[in-house]
Amino acid sequence: MRNIYYDVEGDNLSVTFVEVERQPHTGIELNDNIVLYFNPETEQPIKLLLLSYRRLVEASRKAPLPLDGLNNVPETVRNTVLRMVQRKPVAGFLQVMTEGAAMMPTSRLPQMLTSTALKAVA
């Protein structure tokens, strides 16, 4: 992993896995507040962006977050993204659950990034 940055004012958490320099990349909105950037040729994650991070963590404690953005992409892209988010390094930040092919994937955010940890990376 290259970098974790937490913007206190915007409450956004940005996790950069690899630098984007000179490589193709695209972004997929997993939901309104979670965006995954990846290289479509290598299927390697580049960056994970969590908007309104604290709100996401609170909502995740109550119920899994629907990754409904995957409903709007072609099945091949959906399957590629699901493979990516279910393995390291992305799996360290999103705990994705799928139950049956027809069910919408959901995620819980792990509690590893506490308020104290966020202040340390801010």
C-alpha positions in Angstrom: 0.0 0.0 0.0 1.3 3.4 -0.9 -0.7 5.9 1.1 -3.7 6.4 3.4 -5.0 10.0 3.7 -7.9 11.1 5.8 -9.4 14.6 5.1 -10.8 15.7 8.5 -12.9 18.6 7.1 -14.4 16.6 4.3 -14.5 13.3 6.2 -13.1 11.5 3.3 -10.7 8.5 3.5 -8.5 7.9 0.5 -6.4 4.7 0.2 -3.9 4.5 -2.6 -2.7 1.0 -3.4 -0.4 1.9 -6.4 0.4 5.0 -8.3 -1.6 5.8 -11.4 1.3 7.1 -13.5 1.3 5.9 -17.1 -1.3 3.2 -16.6 -4.9 3.0 -17.7 -7.5 3.3 -14.9 -11.2 3.6 -14.4 -13.5 4.2 -11.4 -16.6 2.4 -10.4 -19.0 3.8 -7.8 -19.8 0.9 -5.6 -22.4 3.1 -4.0 -22.9 6.8 -3.5 -20.0 7.1 -1.1 -17.5 4.4 -2.1 -15.5 4.6 -5.3 -12.9 2.0 -6.5 -10.3 2.9 -9.1 -8.6 0.1 -10.9 -6.6 -0.9 -13.9 -9.0 -2.7 -16.3 -6.2 -4.4 -18.1 -4.5 -6.0 -15.1 -7.6 -6.0 -12.8 -5.4 -4.5 -10.0 -6.9 -1.9 -7.6 -5.4 1.5 -7.6 -7.3 3.6 -5.1 -10.3 3.3 -2.8 -12.2 6.5 -1.9 -14.7 6.5 1.0 -16.7 9.7 1.2 -18.4 10.7 4.5 -16.3 8.0 6.1 -17.5 8.3 9.7 -21.2 8.2 8.5 -20.4 5.1 6.5 -18.8 3.4 9.5 -21.9 4.2 11.7 -24.3 3.0 9.0 -22.2 -0.1 8.5 -22.5 -1.0 12.2 -26.3 -1.0 11.9 -26.6 -2.9 8.6 -24.4 -3.9 5.7 -24.0 -1.2 3.1 -25.5 -2.0 -0.3 -23.1 -1.9 -3.2 -25.9 -1.0 -5.5 -23.6 0.8 -8.0 -22.6 -2.6 -9.2 -26.2 -3.1 -10.6 -25.5 -0.5 -13.2 -22.4 -2.0 -14.8 -22.0 -4.9 -17.3 -21.8 -8.3 -15.7 -18.1 -8.8 -16.7 -17.2 -5.6 -15.0 -19.3 -6.5 -12.0 -17.6 -9.9 -11.6 -14.1 -8.3 -12.0 -14.8 -5.7 -9.3 -16.3 -8.3 -7.0 -13.1 -10.5 -7.3 -11.0 -7.4 -6.6 -12.9 -6.3 -3.5 -12.9 -9.8 -2.0 -9.1 -10.1 -1.9 -6.2 -8.1 -0.5 -5.5 -5.2 -0.4 -9.1 -4.0 -0.9 -10.5 -6.7 1.5 -8.7 -5.0 4.3 -11.0 -1.9 4.0 -14.2 -3.5 2.7 -15.7 -6.7 4.0 -17.9 -7.7 1.1 -20.7 -10.2 1.4 -22.6 -11.9 -1.4 -25.4 -14.3 -0.9 -26.5 -15.9 -4.1 -26.1 -14.7 -7.6 -29.2 -12.6 -7.6 -28.5 -10.9 -4.3 -26.9 -7.4 -4.2 -23.4 -7.5 -2.7 -23.1 -5.6 0.6 -20.2 -4.4 2.7 -19.3 -3.7 6.3 -16.4 -1.4 7.1 -14.0 -2.9 9.5 -13.5 -1.1 12.8 -9.7 -1.0 12.3 -9.7 2.8 11.5 -10.8 4.3 14.8 -10.9 8.0 15.6 -7.4 7.8 17.0 -6.1 6.1 13.9 -7.8 8.7 11.7 -6.1 11.5 13.6 -2.7 9.8 13.0 -3.2 9.7 9.2 -4.8 13.1 8.9 
